[in-house]
Amino acid sequence: MAITNPRPAEPTLSVNRESVEGTCPGCGARKLQAYPVLSEAGWFDVVKCAECLTDVRRTPGPKLGPIELLADRIRGGGHG
């Protein structure tokens, strides 16, 4: 029997994080990063400090997170 969904080679999931200008209000580090997160309230686009994980900005993200629907792209509603 063929395996249609093989086990991923990577042991963990990860997202690309973009460096953001600014200073963390919690620890003063200049290591801010922007990326999507999934919480109990849904997807959010966040900017967090890479040193202490303080939330600098948290805005509701797309309902499906990083999954972009073709219909959203056509309407101009995509986040990517």
PyMOL CGO cylinders between C-alpha atoms (Angstrom):
from pymol import cmd
from pymol.cgo import CYLINDER

trace = [
    CYLINDER, 0.00, 0.00, 0.00, 1.44, 3.39, -1.03, 0.3, 1, 1, 1, 1, 1, 1,
    CYLINDER, 1.44, 3.39, -1.03, 1.79, 6.15, 1.54, 0.3, 1, 1, 1, 1, 1, 1,
    CYLINDER, 1.79, 6.15, 1.54, -0.09, 9.18, 0.22, 0.3, 1, 1, 1, 1, 1, 1,
    CYLINDER, -0.09, 9.18, 0.22, 0.94, 11.57, 3.02, 0.3, 1, 1, 1, 1, 1, 1,
    CYLINDER, 0.94, 11.57, 3.02, 4.54, 10.80, 3.99, 0.3, 1, 1, 1, 1, 1, 1,
    CYLINDER, 4.54, 10.80, 3.99, 5.86, 11.89, 7.37, 0.3, 1, 1, 1, 1, 1, 1,
    CYLINDER, 5.86, 11.89, 7.37, 7.54, 15.35, 7.20, 0.3, 1, 1, 1, 1, 1, 1,
    CYLINDER, 7.54, 15.35, 7.20, 11.34, 15.31, 7.21, 0.3, 1, 1, 1, 1, 1, 1,
    CYLINDER, 11.34, 15.31, 7.21, 11.48, 18.35, 9.52, 0.3, 1, 1, 1, 1, 1, 1,
    CYLINDER, 11.48, 18.35, 9.52, 10.86, 17.69, 13.23, 0.3, 1, 1, 1, 1, 1, 1,
    CYLINDER, 10.86, 17.69, 13.23, 9.14, 21.05, 13.84, 0.3, 1, 1, 1, 1, 1, 1,
    CYLINDER, 9.14, 21.05, 13.84, 7.10, 23.72, 12.08, 0.3, 1, 1, 1, 1, 1, 1,
    CYLINDER, 7.10, 23.72, 12.08, 8.47, 27.22, 11.60, 0.3, 1, 1, 1, 1, 1, 1,
    CYLINDER, 8.47, 27.22, 11.60, 7.50, 30.52, 10.02, 0.3, 1, 1, 1, 1, 1, 1,
    CYLINDER, 7.50, 30.52, 10.02, 9.61, 33.20, 8.38, 0.3, 1, 1, 1, 1, 1, 1,
    CYLINDER, 9.61, 33.20, 8.38, 10.23, 36.10, 10.71, 0.3, 1, 1, 1, 1, 1, 1,
    CYLINDER, 10.23, 36.10, 10.71, 10.95, 39.57, 9.39, 0.3, 1, 1, 1, 1, 1, 1,
    CYLINDER, 10.95, 39.57, 9.39, 13.17, 41.99, 11.29, 0.3, 1, 1, 1, 1, 1, 1,
    CYLINDER, 13.17, 41.99, 11.29, 11.37, 45.18, 12.30, 0.3, 1, 1, 1, 1, 1, 1,
    CYLINDER, 11.37, 45.18, 12.30, 12.85, 48.54, 13.28, 0.3, 1, 1, 1, 1, 1, 1,
    CYLINDER, 12.85, 48.54, 13.28, 12.26, 49.61, 16.87, 0.3, 1, 1, 1, 1, 1, 1,
    CYLINDER, 12.26, 49.61, 16.87, 13.05, 48.98, 20.51, 0.3, 1, 1, 1, 1, 1, 1,
    CYLINDER, 13.05, 48.98, 20.51, 11.29, 46.57, 22.86, 0.3, 1, 1, 1, 1, 1, 1,
    CYLINDER, 11.29, 46.57, 22.86, 9.36, 48.43, 25.57, 0.3, 1, 1, 1, 1, 1, 1,
    CYLINDER, 9.36, 48.43, 25.57, 9.94, 45.51, 27.95, 0.3, 1, 1, 1, 1, 1, 1,
    CYLINDER, 9.94, 45.51, 27.95, 13.71, 44.94, 27.83, 0.3, 1, 1, 1, 1, 1, 1,
    CYLINDER, 13.71, 44.94, 27.83, 15.08, 47.65, 25.54, 0.3, 1, 1, 1, 1, 1, 1,
    CYLINDER, 15.08, 47.65, 25.54, 16.49, 45.23, 22.95, 0.3, 1, 1, 1, 1, 1, 1,
    CYLINDER, 16.49, 45.23, 22.95, 16.47, 46.27, 19.28, 0.3, 1, 1, 1, 1, 1, 1,
    CYLINDER, 16.47, 46.27, 19.28, 15.51, 42.77, 18.10, 0.3, 1, 1, 1, 1, 1, 1,
    CYLINDER, 15.51, 42.77, 18.10, 11.90, 43.03, 16.98, 0.3, 1, 1, 1, 1, 1, 1,
    CYLINDER, 11.90, 43.03, 16.98, 10.44, 40.47, 14.58, 0.3, 1, 1, 1, 1, 1, 1,
    CYLINDER, 10.44, 40.47, 14.58, 7.10, 40.26, 12.73, 0.3, 1, 1, 1, 1, 1, 1,
    CYLINDER, 7.10, 40.26, 12.73, 5.35, 36.95, 12.05, 0.3, 1, 1, 1, 1, 1, 1,
    CYLINDER, 5.35, 36.95, 12.05, 1.94, 35.22, 12.18, 0.3, 1, 1, 1, 1, 1, 1,
    CYLINDER, 1.94, 35.22, 12.18, 0.85, 33.29, 15.30, 0.3, 1, 1, 1, 1, 1, 1,
    CYLINDER, 0.85, 33.29, 15.30, -2.12, 31.06, 16.04, 0.3, 1, 1, 1, 1, 1, 1,
    CYLINDER, -2.12, 31.06, 16.04, -3.69, 31.48, 19.48, 0.3, 1, 1, 1, 1, 1, 1,
    CYLINDER, -3.69, 31.48, 19.48, -6.93, 30.38, 21.10, 0.3, 1, 1, 1, 1, 1, 1,
    CYLINDER, -6.93, 30.38, 21.10, -8.55, 33.50, 19.56, 0.3, 1, 1, 1, 1, 1, 1,
    CYLINDER, -8.55, 33.50, 19.56, -7.40, 32.74, 16.00, 0.3, 1, 1, 1, 1, 1, 1,
    CYLINDER, -7.40, 32.74, 16.00, -4.58, 34.05, 13.78, 0.3, 1, 1, 1, 1, 1, 1,
    CYLINDER, -4.58, 34.05, 13.78, -2.75, 37.27, 14.61, 0.3, 1, 1, 1, 1, 1, 1,
    CYLINDER, -2.75, 37.27, 14.61, 0.00, 39.23, 12.89, 0.3, 1, 1, 1, 1, 1, 1,
    CYLINDER, 0.00, 39.23, 12.89, 2.41, 40.10, 15.68, 0.3, 1, 1, 1, 1, 1, 1,
    CYLINDER, 2.41, 40.10, 15.68, 5.58, 42.03, 16.30, 0.3, 1, 1, 1, 1, 1, 1,
    CYLINDER, 5.58, 42.03, 16.30, 7.46, 40.52, 19.22, 0.3, 1, 1, 1, 1, 1, 1,
    CYLINDER, 7.46, 40.52, 19.22, 10.82, 41.00, 20.86, 0.3, 1, 1, 1, 1, 1, 1,
    CYLINDER, 10.82, 41.00, 20.86, 13.18, 38.14, 19.99, 0.3, 1, 1, 1, 1, 1, 1,
    CYLINDER, 13.18, 38.14, 19.99, 14.90, 38.51, 23.39, 0.3, 1, 1, 1, 1, 1, 1,
    CYLINDER, 14.90, 38.51, 23.39, 11.99, 38.52, 25.88, 0.3, 1, 1, 1, 1, 1, 1,
    CYLINDER, 11.99, 38.52, 25.88, 8.93, 37.74, 23.67, 0.3, 1, 1, 1, 1, 1, 1,
    CYLINDER, 8.93, 37.74, 23.67, 7.08, 40.92, 24.70, 0.3, 1, 1, 1, 1, 1, 1,
    CYLINDER, 7.08, 40.92, 24.70, 4.19, 41.72, 22.33, 0.3, 1, 1, 1, 1, 1, 1,
    CYLINDER, 4.19, 41.72, 22.33, 4.89, 45.07, 20.71, 0.3, 1, 1, 1, 1, 1, 1,
    CYLINDER, 4.89, 45.07, 20.71, 1.96, 44.84, 18.28, 0.3, 1, 1, 1, 1, 1, 1,
    CYLINDER, 1.96, 44.84, 18.28, -0.81, 42.25, 17.83, 0.3, 1, 1, 1, 1, 1, 1,
    CYLINDER, -0.81, 42.25, 17.83, -3.47, 42.67, 15.14, 0.3, 1, 1, 1, 1, 1, 1,
    CYLINDER, -3.47, 42.67, 15.14, -6.05, 40.16, 13.94, 0.3, 1, 1, 1, 1, 1, 1,
    CYLINDER, -6.05, 40.16, 13.94, -4.72, 38.26, 10.95, 0.3, 1, 1, 1, 1, 1, 1,
    CYLINDER, -4.72, 38.26, 10.95, -6.46, 36.48, 8.10, 0.3, 1, 1, 1, 1, 1, 1,
    CYLINDER, -6.46, 36.48, 8.10, -8.95, 33.79, 9.17, 0.3, 1, 1, 1, 1, 1, 1,
    CYLINDER, -8.95, 33.79, 9.17, -6.86, 31.03, 7.58, 0.3, 1, 1, 1, 1, 1, 1,
    CYLINDER, -6.86, 31.03, 7.58, -3.51, 32.42, 8.71, 0.3, 1, 1, 1, 1, 1, 1,
    CYLINDER, -3.51, 32.42, 8.71, -0.77, 32.08, 6.12, 0.3, 1, 1, 1, 1, 1, 1,
    CYLINDER, -0.77, 32.08, 6.12, -3.09, 30.19, 3.73, 0.3, 1, 1, 1, 1, 1, 1,
    CYLINDER, -3.09, 30.19, 3.73, -4.04, 32.60, 0.94, 0.3, 1, 1, 1, 1, 1, 1,
    CYLINDER, -4.04, 32.60, 0.94, -7.19, 31.94, -1.07, 0.3, 1, 1, 1, 1, 1, 1,
    CYLINDER, -7.19, 31.94, -1.07, -7.22, 32.80, -4.75, 0.3, 1, 1, 1, 1, 1, 1,
    CYLINDER, -7.22, 32.80, -4.75, -10.54, 34.66, -4.23, 0.3, 1, 1, 1, 1, 1, 1,
    CYLINDER, -10.54, 34.66, -4.23, -8.87, 36.91, -1.62, 0.3, 1, 1, 1, 1, 1, 1,
    CYLINDER, -8.87, 36.91, -1.62, -5.99, 37.68, -3.99, 0.3, 1, 1, 1, 1, 1, 1,
    CYLINDER, -5.99, 37.68, -3.99, -8.41, 38.63, -6.79, 0.3, 1, 1, 1, 1, 1, 1,
    CYLINDER, -8.41, 38.63, -6.79, -10.39, 40.93, -4.46, 0.3, 1, 1, 1, 1, 1, 1,
    CYLINDER, -10.39, 40.93, -4.46, -7.17, 42.42, -3.06, 0.3, 1, 1, 1, 1, 1, 1,
    CYLINDER, -7.17, 42.42, -3.06, -7.85, 41.09, 0.43, 0.3, 1, 1, 1, 1, 1, 1,
    CYLINDER, -7.85, 41.09, 0.43, -4.79, 38.86, 0.75, 0.3, 1, 1, 1, 1, 1, 1,
    CYLINDER, -4.79, 38.86, 0.75, -2.12, 39.48, 3.39, 0.3, 1, 1, 1, 1, 1, 1,
    CYLINDER, -2.12, 39.48, 3.39, 0.79, 38.18, 1.34, 0.3, 1, 1, 1, 1, 1, 1,
]
cmd.load_cgo(trace, "trace")
